[in-house]
Amino acid sequence: MTDPIGDRRQGFAPVVDMETRLLILGSLPGDASLKAAQYYAHPRNGFWPLIGGVLGEDLATRPYEQRLDRLKARGVGLWDVIASAERSGSLDAAIRSPEAADLRGLVESLPNLRGVAFNGKLASKLGRRILADVKGAALIDLPSSSPAHAISLSAKADSWAILGKFLPDKPAA
């Protein structure tokens, strides 16, 4: 018999380096992402077009490893606020018994960090609780890139545009 609450889902390792200036935090990878072992793998998730718009690069059409390389080259990191949780399906509302990721430890290890952006309401709620007194990095709430958050991609892009001010002035090649 299957567990009605759902299986325990484990998140991914952070994608960061010492030059990370902007850290984007989601809640927990959904089923498509877990199956593909890739951040934001669902084809209708707007993350790659949204961050690509901020960076002025078409990331959505690149192979996954190139996407991650371009993010790091531009000072952008990825991770999730939840390290693991029980969940059936992919919706944040179905998350039960979440175990927080070590956000403080990661943030404190990034000397160039200037901003932490929360991709969606749950990421913001949990992440702000953990990082409320962090110094030197702005905390930014974003509308979720998930297709379940039913506002247009262009409206999301308008909100996501603020991320550009946290990036280095000159893009890395």
N, C-alpha and C positions, 0 to 999 in steps of 0.2 A: 504494500500500500504506500502511495506517495504522501509525503508530508504536505498538508493543506497550506501551510505557511510558505513553504518553498525551501529550496536547498540553500545552503550557505554559499554565498558568492564572494570571491576574493578579488580585490582590485589589482591594478597593475602597479609596477614600480614607477616612481616619478621620472619625468623626462626633463632634466635640468642640467646645467653646468655652472661653473663659477661666474659666467657672464650673464646669467638669467636676471633680467630686470623686471619682468612681468610674469607672474605665476597665475595661470588660469586653473581654477579648481572646479571640477564637477562633483556630483554626488557619489555615484558608483557606476561602473560600466554596465550597460544594458546587455541583453542576451546576444544581440548581433555582434557587439564589440567583444564580449567574452569569447564567443565562438571563433571570431577572426583573430583574437589576441591583438586587437588594435583599438586605440582610443577613437571614439566617434565613428564607428564602422557602419552604423545603420545608414543606408543610402538616402533616407529622407532627413537625417539629422543635418542641420544647417551649420554645424561648427566649422567645417573646412571652408565653405564659401564665406562665412562671416569673418574668420580670422584672416583668410586670404584677402578679403576686402580691406581690412585694417592695414595689412602689410603691403597692399598693392601688388599681390602675386596670386596667380592662379594655382592654389595648392590642391584643390579638389581633384584635378586631373593627374597629379603626380603619384608615383608609387608611394606607399606608406612611409618607407624609410626615408625617402627624399623629403616628404612633408615634415617629418620630425627633424631632419637635418636643417631644413630651412627655418623652422621655428627656433631652434637653438642658435642658428647663425644670426637671427634677428633679435635675440634676447628674450624669447618667450619660452616658458616652461609649462608643463602640464602635470596634473595629478588630480586626486580625488580626496574629498574630506572624509570618506568612509573607507577604511581598510578592508572590511568584510561585513557582511550582513546576511540575514535570511531574506529571501525575496522570491516570489513566484512571478515570473514575467519581468518586464523592464521598467515599470512605472515606479517613480519615487514613492508614491503613496503606498506601495506594497512592501516597502522596506521595513523589516522588523529586526530587533536586537542588533543595531549597528555598533560596530567597533570603530572608534575614531582612528584616522591616520595620524601619524606624528607630525602634524602641521607645524607646531612650534619648533621642533627639531630641524625640520627642513628649512623653514623660513630663517632661522638663526644661522644656518649653514650657507646662506646665499648673500655674500657681501655687497652685491650690486643691486639687490632687489629694491624696487621702487613702488611696485603695485601688486596687489593680490586681488584678482577678479573672480567672482563667484558666478558660475554658469548655472543660474536657476535659483529658485527660492530655498530649496532644501540645502543646497550647498552653502548658500548665504547664512541661513539660520544656524547650521551646525558650525560652519567655519568662523563666523563672527564670534560665536561663543568662545571658541578656542583662541582666536587671535585678537580679541577685543583690545588688549593693551600693547599690541605690537608697535614698536617704534620704527620710524623711517620708511614705512610702506603704507600707501593708501589702500583702503579696502573698498572695492567697487562691486556693486550689485549689477548683474546683467540679466536680461530676459533669457530664459533657457533656449539653447539651440535645438532642443528636442522638438520633433514634429508634434508631440503631445501638447506643447505650449502653442496654442493656436492664434498667434498673431503673425502678420506677414514677415517674410524674410527681410524686406526692405525696412520695416519698422524696427526689427531687431538690429539690423545693420546701423541704423541711426544711433541706437543706444550703445552698440559695441564700438562705434567710432572713437569714443573717449579713450580707448586703450592706446591709441597712437601716441598720446602724450607721454606714455611711460617707456617708449622704445628709444633706442639710441638714435641720434640725429642722422647718422650715416649708416645705411644698411651694409651688412657684411656681404661680401661676394658669394 
